[in-house]
Amino acid sequence: MLTKIYGSAVFGVEATTITVEVNIDKGIGYHLVGLPDNAIKESNYRIAAALQNNGYKIPGKKITINMAPADLRKEGSAYDLTLALGILTASHQIKSASIEKYIIMGELSLDGSLQAIKGALPIAIKAKEEGFKGFILPSENAREAAIVDDLEVYGIDNIKEVIDFFDKNAPLQQTIIDTKEEFYKKLDFPEFDFSDVKGQESIKRCMEIAAAGGHNIILIGPPGAGKTMLAKRLPSILPPMTLHEALETTKIHSVVGKIKNMGLMNQRPFRSPHHTISDVALVGGGAYPQPGEISLSHNGVLFLDELPEFKRGVLEVMRQPLEDREVTISRARFTVTYPSSFMLVASMNPSPGGYFNDPDAPVTSSPAEMQRYLSKISGPLLDRIDIHIEVTPVPFEKLSEERKGESSVEIRKRVTAAREIQTQRFAELENVHYNAQMNTKQIRKYCKMDDASKELLKNAMERLNLSARAYDRILKVARTISDLENATDINGNHIAEAIQYRSLDREGWLG
């Protein structure tokens, strides 16, 4: 008998429905075709044990299974449940006229229990688009799939539950989530708050500007100055995610299996990879492409601590994603694209010894050593970072103060107000939502200066020998500063402050 049952495969952040055709005929053999990988080829052992331990069996006949489309590579162990139910239906061990109305996915343990799968959210979105009635999957993934409205989602713990559902009409508990309620379930108090930071008022100001305009920022200072502490608090002042951003972010994390027992992600991600990371782990890719750290930071923050310690090649592969805000990974048979619109926050010591700009510490590095250390970061990469700021150690008087600083909640109100101005400004543009995303044409349109401001910027460009990209960065930051002040135009004060935030362009830093 021939039976059709449906699963799904995820490529990039989109799903493709897979038709699993199971045919049982006279003879002996088990033939699995349709470009399955080794994990799928091994599934017959898991399926045999799981069925036997639950009172069923793989029939001793010729079983032919085709996974269509046959020219599309399938991978992973998530098809175990799909294949098992197809075999049971084709061999008349269970009877169900409705099994073709569901997408069925899950990895089987030998006792028949279900293990979590990856990509449940994009699979659920595709199932709804193609008119399937429901989605049956492991209970660990049920909440993430239930974000999709108008799709019945059933989370199960054991294969026996779904067999009884189809064969004996036994009820399954449907997982229902109110997406809007899930989205608005916010944390009242951030884990890391700017009120904990003593002193560093100028750095907090830079962080506020960076958050308001979505600008990349690099913090330069000696060990113990508070660079990491400040960076970890940046997400607490970023504006709340929109529902569209939350869905985008959740899809990416779903693809790599990081949404177990969770619903919609409503907090901006903060990723901080170690400096030993490979370029594939950072950008994404592999034999079966997966999102990298920069895509997992989409709509959030990517923090690279001790930037010069990262391999030069790893840093260089970030240049294109920083400009295009997406990563394209090409293979011989297919191409996948992952979104990567993130804020880059980097930190570094000013010298190998770490104390070059600390007036109270001796300089232990020679000029050649310092130049070699700083040259690990290329000029083109630094040009893509809008704000360079020096962080100096906090004096004891500030550290011992009892008074707390301004809270993240208060700073966030100003940041959100500035972002709302930008949202209105770019309302007619499809891919621009805040100042850091402007291209050259948009900068010329929205960052107009008076004659005095032009002269000020011209002098800075000549004196600091700034590149054309640095010129654009200064204008973007000045536009954000004016938005924080709710000013219509950019004036000289905005330009002057923005120029101050190009520390690494000054003479004495890069030679």
N, C-alpha and C positions, 0 to 999 in steps of 0.2 A: 504493500500500500504506500502511496505517496502522500506525504504531509508537508504543509508549509507552515513555518513559524517565523517570527520576526525578532531580530535583535538590532543592534546599531553599532557603528564604528565612529570614532571621533578623529577628525583630521584638523589640526589647528585648534580653533575654538568652535568649530561647526561639526554637526553630526550627519552621518549618512546611514539611512536605513539598510540593513542587511537582511536579505531573504534566505532563510535556512531551509533547504529542501531535503527531506529525509525519505529515502525509498528503501523498503525492505522486500527482498525477493528470495527465491530459492537459492541455496548455496551457503557458503561460509566465507566470511571476510568482513573487514571494517575499512571502508575507503572514505577518506575525508579530503575533499578537493575544494578549490576556490582560493588559493594562495593563503592558507593558514600558517601561522608561525609555529615554533616548537611548543609554546605554551598551549596552543589549541590542539596540536597533534597529540599531546600527552593527556588531553582531557578524558579520553576513553577510560583510563585507569581510575581517575577520580570519579567519573560517572558510574562506572561499574560498582565500585565500593559503596558509593552513596546510595545507589538503588538497592543493592543487596541488603544494606543495613536498615532499609526502610520497607522491606517486603516486596521489592520489585527486582527486575533483572534485565540485562541486555540480552535480547533473543539470540540464539545461536544460528543466525541466518546471515545472508549477505546484506550488509547495511552500507548504503551509499549516501553520503551527505555532501551536498553542494552548498557553498556559501556564496551567494550572488549579490552584487556583480562579481564574477569570477576573476576579473583582471585587477581587482582592488585588494591590496595587501591587508589582511586582518591580523591583529595581534592581541595578546593578553589572554587571561584566564576567565574573563567576564562572560564568555559564551557557554560556560559549563551548563548552566541552568537551561539555556535555550536549546542546546543539543540534547540534553537529557529528556526534556519534555517532548521534543520532536520524536525521539526514539520511542518513548512510551506511547505517544499518540499513533505513530505509524505501525506499531506492533499491537494495537488494540488493547493495551493494558489500561489505558484510560480513554474515555470518550468525551469529546467536547467539541461543540459546534462553534464556540466563541473564542477559541484560542488564537485565531488569526486576527482578532480585534485588539490584541495587546502587544506591546513591546516587552520582551522578557529578557532580563540580564541578571547575572550573578555568578560568582565563583563558588564552587562547591568544595566543602571539606569532605573527608572520607565518611563522616557520620551523617552527611546530608545537610549540615548547617551551612549558612551562607556567609561569605566574606564580602567586604565592601568592594565596590568598583570605582573606577575613575570616570569622570565626565558625565555624571548623572544629569546635571542641569542642561547642558546642550542637547543630550539625548531626549530629555523630556520636552524641550522646546521644539525639536524636530518632530517628535511623535504627535504633538498637538497640531503642528502645521500640516501633517499628512493625514490627519483625521482619525488617528487611532483612539480607541475608547479609553485605554488606560496603560499604565506602566507598572510592571511587577519587578521588584528589585530588592536587594538586601535592606533590612530595616535601618542600618546605619546611614544609608543614602536617601531615605524616604523624605526627610524634611527638606533637603536641598531640591529634590525633584518636585515636591509639592508647591514650590514657589510658583510654578506654572499653573495658571487658572484653567478651568474647563478641561482638566485631564485627571482621571481617576488614578491615584497613586497608592499602591499597596506595598508596604514594607513587610518582608517576611524574614523569619529566622531559620526556617528549615524547609527543605524541598517537599516534605509531607504536607505542609500547609497549602502550597500551591497545587499539588496533585489533588488534594481533597476539594479545593476550590473549583477546579475544572471538572473533576470526575463525579463528585458527590454534592456539588453546589453548597459546600460548606462556606460560611461567610468569612471574609477577610476584613480586618479593620482598615478603613481608608484613612490615609494621612491627609489632613486638611490644614492649610496654613493661610492666615489672612496676610497677604503680601504687604499691604500698607501698614498693618500693625507691626509686622516683623521689621519693616524698614524704619519706622519711627521709634523703635525700641532702642533708645540711645543711652549711653552711660552718662549719669548725672555729673560725675567728676572724673576727669582724665587721670590715668595712672601716673603720668609724669606731668607736673604742672610748673609753669614758669614762676609761680610764687616761691618755689623752693630755691630759685637761683639768686644768690647774693651778688649785688653789684652788676657789672657787665651790662649797663644800660644801653650803651651804643650797640652791643651785639644783639640785644633783644630788639632794638630798633631795626637792625638788618634782617633779623628773622621775620619780623612783622612785614617788612617790605617784600621779602622773598615769598612769604605765604600769600600776601595780597595779590601778587602778580604771577605766581607760579614760577618764580625765577630759580635757576640753579645757583648754588652758593658753595663757596669753599672757605673753610675756617683755618687760619694759619696761626699757630701758637705753640709754645713749649708744652711739654708733658705736665698734666695736672692743672692746666689753665681753665678747663671746663668745656672743651670742644665737644666731647661725646655727650656730656650731660645736656648741653644746649641742643644738640642735634636730636636727641631722643624726645625732647619736648616740642619739637616743631609740629608733629601731627596734631597736637592738642590745640593749636591755633588755626589749623586749616579749616576752611568752611565745610559745613556738612556735605556729604555726597548727595547728589540727586539720585532719584530712583533708577534712571538709566545708567549712571555710573556704578551704582551698587550691583545691578544685574551684570554689567560688563565685567566687573571685578570678580564677582562670584563665579562666573563662567570660567575665567582663567584659572582660578584656584580649584574649581571642580575638576578641570582637565588633569591636574596633577594629584588629585585625590586628597586635598587638604580641607574638605568641607564636611568631614564625617560628623554625624549627629548635629549638624548646624543647618540653619536656614539661610536667609539672605545676609550677606556681609554688609553691615551698615557703618563700619569704621574704616577709615582709610588705612591701607596696608603700610607697614614700615618694615623694610627689609634691610638687613645689615650683614652681607656676606663677608667671610674671612678673606684676607688678602691672598691666600693660596688658591683661590677659586680659578677654574679654567675658563677660557673664553666661551666654550660651549655651555657650561653651567651658568654663566652670566647672561649670555645673549639668547640661549636656547639652541636646540638642534639635537644631534645624536642620530643613531641609525633609525630609530623611530622618533621623529622630532617631538620635543616637549618644550613648553615655555621655560625660559630662563628667569633669573632673578629680576631682570629689568621689566619683564612682562608681569611677573608676580607683584611688582611695584606699581603697576598701572593704576592711575588715579590716586597714587599715594607718594611715598618717599623712599628713595634708594639711598642708603647711607654707606659711603665707602670710607671707612676709618683708616688712617695712615695711607693716604692715596699713593705716595711714591713706592710703597712696598708691593703694590700690585704689579704684576708682569706688564711690561710695556705693550705687548700684543693684546692683552686683555682690555687695557684701557682704550686702545685704538679702535677696537671693534664697537665701542660705544658711540663713536662719532656720528655715524649715520643714524642710529636710533634717536640720538638727542635732537637731530635736525628734523627727521621725518616722523618721529613719534610712533613708529611701528617697525617691526622686525620681519623681514622676509627670508625664509629658509627654503632654498631650492634643492631638490633632488632630481635624479634622472626621470622619475615617473610622476612626480607631483611637486607642487609648491605650496607652502603654508605661510600665512601671515598672522603674526601675533601683535596686538596693540601694545604700545609701550610709552604711554604719555605719563611720565613720572617727573617728580622733582628730584634732581640730583643734589645731595648734600654730601660734601667731601670734607675731610679734615687732614691736616698734615703738620708735621714739625717744620720749622723754617730751615733746619739744617740737620745733618746726620746726628749730631749730638743733641739737638732739640732746643738749644737755648740761644740761638743767634740774636733774636730781638728781645731777650730778657736782660734789662739793664743790671740786674743783681747777680747774673751768672757769667762766668768766663766763657769766651768763645773757644771751643776746643777743636773746631774743624777748620781746615785750611780753605782758602778761596776755591781751589781746584776741587776739593771734596764737596763743598757746598754746590758748586756748579754742576758736578756730576750727579749729585742727589736731586737737585731741582730739575735737571734735564730729563729725568725719568718721565716727567709729565710734558707732553708735547704742547707747543704753542697752539695748534689748531684745537686741541681739547680744552685748553684754558680759555680760548676765545669763546667756547660754547658755554662757559660758566659766567653768568651775568654779574655775580657779586663776589668779590674777593675781600675778605675782611680779616684783620689781625686780631687775635685774642690774646690778651695779656693776663698774667696771674692776678687773682683778686687779693688785695691787701688784707691784713689781719683785721683791721678796723671794720671792713665791710663784712667779712666772714662772721664776726662775732656779734653783728647787729641782730637784735631780737625782731625788729620789724620785717615783715614779709614783703616781698616785691609784688608787683601787679600780677593778678592771676591770669591764667590762660583764657578763662571765660571772658574777661574784659577785653583782652587783646583780640580774641576771636570775633567779638562784635564789630570791631573796626575793620578787621580783615574781611569779614562777610559783607559789610557795607561797601567796601571798595570792589569786591568781586561782583556785587550786584550792579554797580556802575558799569563794569566791563561787560557783563552779560547783556545789558541794554545796548551798549555801544556796538557789540558784535552780533546783535540779534539776527541780522540778515546774512551772516557768514556761516557756512556749514561746519567748518572744522576749526574755528577760532572761538574760544570761550573766555580767555584771559590774556593779559598783555604779553606774557612770555611766548605765546603761540603766534604772534604776528610775524608775517613775512616782510620783506623789504618794501613792497608796494603799500602794505597796510601801515607800516611805520611812517612812511612819507605822508600818508593821509591823516593819521590820528595823532602824530607826535610833532605838530607844528611848533616852531620856536620864534620868538621875537629876535630882532637884530642883536641885542645885547647877549642873549643866550647863545646865539650862533657864534659870536665872536669868542665867548668864553670856551665853548666846546672846541672851536678851531685851535685856540692856543693850547688847550690840553692835548689835543691830538698830535700837534707838532712837537710839544715838549716831551710827551711820553712815548711818541712814535707808535701810536695805537693803530691797529688794523681796522679795515672797514667793518669787520664783524664786531669788533669792540665798540665801534661808533654806534652800531645798531643796538648793542646791549645797553649802552649808556642811555640812549633815548627810551628804550623800553622801561628801564628802571625809573627814569625821571617821570615817565607817564604814570607809573604805579605810585610814586611818591605824591604826585598831584592828585591822584584818585583818593589816596588816604586823607588828603586835605579837602576833598570834594571840590577841587579847583578845576575850572573848565580848560584852562591852558597851562602849558608848561612854562615856567619862568626860570630866571637865573638861579634862584635858590635850589630848585629841583635838580637842575643840571649840575650845579656845584656839589650837591650831596651825592648824586649818582656817580660823579667822577671819583669821589673819595673811595668808592667801593670797587676800585680796580687796583688793589694793592700790588698784585703781582706784575702789573705793567710798569711800576715805578722803577726808576734807576736804583740799583743796589740789590734788587731781588733776583733778577735773572741775568745779571751781568751787564 
